[in-house]
Amino acid sequence: MDDSPTRNFIFGGLVMTSLNDFLREYATPVLSAAGFKKKGAEYRFTNEAGDSAFLTFSTTRIDPEACVFFATCSFVPEPYWAWLNRRQAEAEFPPTDASGVLAAYSVLPPDAFAHAPASSGLARARWTFSDRNRSDVGTGLAGQLKTEELPRIERLLMRPGLLAEITSSRSPSVRRWGAVQSELVLMADHYTTQQQETLLAAPDLDDTFRRDYREWVAKRATSGG
């Protein structure tokens, strides 16, 4: 098989085009009805508290006969985005994006739509479709989004629900940062000073984090954030 850079570029472009057309037909109607805004292969929903969920689709060029892609759901709570940008004035915060992920999970395909159904780990998260089963996979994805993923996203956009997932012992974990740090920042507006100090006493936290967190919480309280 020709593995030249030119061929790979063309192949990759065709796969991305195929995925975009696929999403427009099957994913967009379901997600738009739920209030998600589409930008490229990414869908975003932000609730009234300013917490955002991003559903991102990305291709991988491993099969010249099919479109193989991942679907990842990422959560960027407003307090975590504010923490990441704490060195800046609030008015200068950049628009929230999926780079500020506090927790995330892969949307796993059913065996019939998985590229490697017998695999584990990241390989098990790969969806796939070709001309012969495009409609079946699209309909299956749309149904899964509506009945499984959207209710889960709604639950995890509530901070207590996300905290329960972050602190859960289930594997794979959704959290992308330390459990104690995640809890402190996520619940900064809800925990009392005593609750915060109890968590800040955790031995795995360093003094720099403790100092920065106390300063940030105090500033956030005075600014009404």
Salt bridges, closest charged atoms under 4 A:
ASP21 OD1 - ARG24 NH1 2.89
GLU25 OE1 - ARG134 NH1 2.75
ASP51 OD2 - ARG159 NE 2.78
ASP63 OD2 - HIS115 NE2 3.27
GLU78 OE1 - ARG220 NH2 2.49
ASP111 OD1 - ARG124 NH2 2.70
GLU165 OE1 - ARG152 NH2 3.96
GLU165 OE2 - ARG155 NH1 3.33
GLU165 OE2 - ARG170 NH2 2.88
ASP189 OD2 - ARG159 NH1 3.62
ASP189 OD1 - ARG220 NE 2.77
GLU197 OE1 - ARG214 NH2 2.90
ASP207 OD1 - ARG210 NH1 2.89
ASP212 OD2 - ARG86 NH2 3.69
ASP212 OD2 - ARG87 NH2 3.16
ASP212 OD1 - ARG211 NH2 2.96
